[in-house]
Amino acid sequence: MTRDLHYPIGGAEAGQTILQFLKEKGYSKHLIIRTRDQGGILVDGHPAVTPHVLQEKEVLHIHLEEAEGSERIVPRPVSFEIVYEDADLLVINKPANLPIHPSQGNFENTLANGVAWYFKQKGIPFVYRAINRLDRDTTGLLILAKHGLSGCILSQMSSQRKIHRQYLAIVSGKTDPKGRICAPIGRADASTVLRKVDWENGDYACTHYRRILYREDVDCSLISLTLETGRTHQIRVHMKYAGHPLLGDFLYHPDYRLMSRQPLHSCQLDFLHPITRREMHFEAPLPQDMTWIQAVSTSEAPLDNGS
C-alpha cells in the first residue's frame, strides 16, 4: 500500500521543522522515523531531514509505503460488505458470526482474513488496522485504516471520542422512553471474557438509550444507543444491569426464543476524514434477522413510538 501526500507550506507553517509539522498533522514518531528511513520525506523534490526548517512556498512531499502486509493473517474469501472506500480508509458493514480478528481456534474465518483476501486479489500489500471494534455477533459499521497515517489519526480520534457511533438493539421488556446508565464496568471474577458492573474496581462507563418502539406481543423493545465510553461489552452489560438484557446473548442472557445471537447493530458512524477533514456520515439498515421487531403484530395494538 502506498500513499503520496503533498503539503504546500504557507506563512503559518513557515519556521516549523519538518518534525514539528508532521507531528501536528498526526504522524506518530514511529511513522516519521520509518518514512524518513525509507527516503519518503522530500522538500521541493529533494530528500530532506526532519530538522529541516520549512520555508514559505516550499512543498513538503511525503511518500508512505508498506511493501509487506500483515504476515500472520491468512487471506481467505470471507464475505463482507464495503460501504465506502478511498485511498485512506474503508468502511465495512460487518455481518453476524464474524470476528474482526483471528484468535486461538479461529485463524481463517474472520473479517481480517476476508480483507487480506480482498487486497491480495488486487495485488496490494495490506496491513490490517481495525479502528473500532465489534463483537463477533454484533453487526454493522466499522472503519479500517489503509495506511499508517490514517491509522494514527483515526486511532487518536477514537481514543478522544471523536468518532461518533450509534447502535440499535433489541432488548427484553418495555424500557423507559429514554435513559442514561452510568455504572462502572470491570472483569467478572475468574473470567477473562465476562464483564460486570463493579462499583468498587470498575472503570467509568456511561450509556444513553432511547426507545424507538415496543412490541407488546413479544415484550421486547427496539432501542437506539450512544456511548460516552467504549468499555468491553458495555451495551450488553449495562442493559442487563438496567433489567433489559439483549435477547439471545450467549454470555449475559441466553434466551434464544426470538434471536439466535445478541441483536446489536452498529447503525451509524460520523467522523472527520483523517486526511481531507471532510465530514463523513454512514448508515447501515437493520440486518435481516432483526427486522422482525419492526413488524406490527396482527393480534395486538399497533406499536408505540416511544413517547
Buried (B, 14 or more C-beta within 10 A) or exposed (E): BEBEBEBEBEEEBBEBBBBBBBBEBBBBEEBBEBBBEEEBBBBEEEEBEBEBEBEEEBEBBBBBBBEEBBEEBBBBEBEBEEBBEEBBBBBBBBBBEBBBBBEEEEBEEBBBBBBBBBBBEEEEBBBBBBBBEBBBBBBBBBBBBBBBBBBBBBBEBBEEEEBEBBBBBBBBEBBBEEBEBEBBBBBBEEEEEBBBBBEEEBEEBBBBBBBBBBBBEBEBBBBBBBBEBBBBBBBBBBBBBBEBBBBBBEBBBEEEEBBBBBBBBBBBBBBBBBBEEEEBEBEBEBBEBBEBBEEEEEEEEEBBEBE
